[in-house]
Amino acid sequence: MQTDGAKPEEMREAATKCAKNAAVLMAATTFNAVADEFLRNLLVIMPNDLRIKAIKEMLEKFANDEERMDVPALNFSKSVAETVDGKTVAELIFRRDERLFRMKKFPLLGEIDSHITEKWERLNQKNRDAIWVYLDKLVKYSASVLLVQKISPEDLTELVSSVETAVRERGKRIDVRDGAAYEKLQREVLRDPRLQQATSKFMNVLGQKQLR
């Protein structure tokens, strides 16, 4: 990866940043897609719920903003890390503990009215099971976003190489100290199909590690 005036270590740092951004975007995109599907299905059984509609609209805004795409996942992670009677909300979800539906705050939805508890009690088992499955997925996908953000450069080696190859093949010369030029190149590289494929492979491996 050639540069004008940038040191090799600076370019490597820039490539690492781009690689991490690619992984974060993919993890956030997955979380947002599942969250959107969950909200759409909630609206099928609760069609007049203005709170759910508002959250869905807010989610769509974040999902279309690359700089803030990870916000819903990070907020969700915080909400499921809170404790109830000595158990985290995430644990309640994994255990399918119905105390979750008696909380004043609900994961993803935030402050809710008591009517969601009433509606939950009227739901059939099929709908209840579907809600638990969605919540379980959202906990895991939000954890992936956090994990990628904290990952060490050493674990991104292959992904960084893909970034460097994508830039080199474009014949680009960029000084990483030129923020605007770097951001423009990063947007272009992040759309490279091969980088997206490499990122998908990386996320699959990361997901397997999470399950161990």
N, C-alpha and C positions, 0 to 999 in steps of 0.2 A: 504494500500500500504506500504509494509515493505521496510526498507532501512538499510544499514549498515553505521551508523555514521551520517545520515542526520536527521535533526530535522523535526518534523511533519509539521511545517510551511514552511520549505524548500521544502518538498515533495509536499505539496499543491500548492506551487508556480510553481513547475515543471509541475504538472498535469494541472494547469491552462494555462501554456504556451503551453503545448501539445494540449489542447482543442482549444485554440485560433488558433493554427497552423492548426488544422483540419478544422476549419471553414473557415480560409483564403484560404486554398488549395481548398476547395470545391467551394467557391465563385470565385476564380481565374480560376479554371477549367471550370466553367460555362461560364465566360466571354470569355476565350480563345476559347472555342468550338464555341460560337456564332460568335466571330470575324473571326475565320477560315472559317466558313460557309459563312459569308458575303464576305470575300475576294475571296473565290472560285467562288461565284456567280458573283462577279464583273468581274472576269477574263473571265466568259462566255460571257459577253457583251463587255468587253474590253480586248480581248485575248492577245494583244501585248503590254500591259502596263507593262513596266519593273519595274516601281515603286511599283505597286501592288504586283508583283511577289516577289520583294525583301522584302517587308514588311511581306508577307506571310511566307517566309523562316525564317525571324527573329522571327516572332510570334511562329513558330514551335520550335525554339531553346529554347525560354523562357518556352513554355508549357511543355517541357521535362526536365526542370531544377527546381526541387522542391524549391530550395532556391531563385530562381528569377521568379517563376511562376506568381507572382502578379505584376511584372513590367509593362506589357502591360496595365493592368487595371488602374494602378496608373498614367501612362503617359496619358492615354485617359482621365482620370478625370481632369488632369491639362489642357489638351487642350480644354475641353468643359467648363471649368471655366473661360476661357478668354472672354473678352467682345467685342462686335461689336455694335457700335451705341447705347451704353447703355444697351444692352442685352447680356446675356451670350450665348455662343455657344449652351449650353444645352437648353436654352429657344428657340433659333432658331429652334432646332431640334423638340422640343415638339410642336412648332407652325407651323412646316413644312414651315419655311421661306426660300425661295430660295436664299436669300442673302448668305446662307451658301456655295453655290457653286460658289460664286464669291470671296471667301476668298483666300488669298495666302497660308494659312495653312488649311488643312482639317483634321477633327478628324480621328485618327488611321493612316492616310496616311502621315501626316506631310506636308512638302513642296511639292506642286504640280504644274504642268504646267497648262497653261490656257486651254489645250485641254480637261480637265475633264469637264469644264464648257460647252464647245461645245458639248461634248458627252451627257451631262445631257440634254441639250436642244433638242437633237435628240431622247432621250429615250421615249418609249411609257408610258402611265400612269400606266400600271401594274408594269413595272420595277421601275418607280419613287416611287410608293407606297411601293414596297418591300424594297427599300433603306431606306426610312423613318422608316419603321418598324424595320429594323436591327439597325439603329442608335438609335432609341428610346430604344431598348432592351439593347444596349451597354452602354448607359448612366445609366440606372437603375442597370445593373449588375456591372458596375465599382463602382457605389455608394455603392453597397453591400460590396465590398472588403474594401473600406474605412471605412464603418460603423463597420465591424467586427474588423478591426485593432484598432479602438478606443473604443470598447465595454468594459464595466467595468467587473471585475471578478464576481461580484454579478449576472450578467446576464448570466454567463456561468456555473452556479451551476450544472445543470443537465448534461451538457456535461463533466464537470470535473469529476463527479461521474462515468460516462461511461469510462473515461480514467483510473481512479483508479481501476475500476472493471476489465478492460482488462489487466492491469498490474498484479493485484493480482492473477487473474486466471492463469496467466502464471508462477506463482511462482517465479517471479523475485525479486531479491534484488539488489538495485542499490543506490549508493551514488550520489546524484544529483550534487555533486561537481566534479564528474568524467565526464567531458564534452563528451568524446568519447563514453563512455558506455551509457550515457543518450541519445545521438543522435541516437545510434544504436537501443535502446529500443523504442524511439519515432517513428522511421521509421516502426518498427514492429507493434506497437500499431495503427498507422495511417491506416494500412491496415486491421485492424480488422473489419469484416463486420458489427458487432453490433455498433461499434463506427461510422462507415460511415452512418449507418441507423439513429443513434441518431443525427449526424451532419446534415443530410438531413432534419430531422424533425425540428431541431433548425433553419436552414436556411429558411425553409418554414414559420415558425412563424415570423422570422425577416423580411421576405419579406412582410408579411401581415402588420406588424407595419409600414414599409416604405410607404405603400399605404395609410395609415390613415392621 
